């Protein structure tokens, strides 16, 4: 399983990665435009379900 790099938090300290930022980071790592577009379409639903500030660690399979 790949680790998610720390995201800037408050006062210059690392913070928890947020859903929208983690999705964008993941999409930026995809080189193939068609694959990126497919993932972007699917992950847009995830972003719609959670506020942009929601921490990734708060997600579970349920």
JOJO-V443427 format. One line per field, one symbol per residue. ss: DSSP state (2 for helix, 1 for strand, 0 for the rest). A space follows every 50 residues. Layout:
BEGIN
ss=???
END
This chain:
BEGIN
ss=00000011022201100122222222220000222222222222222220 000012220000
END
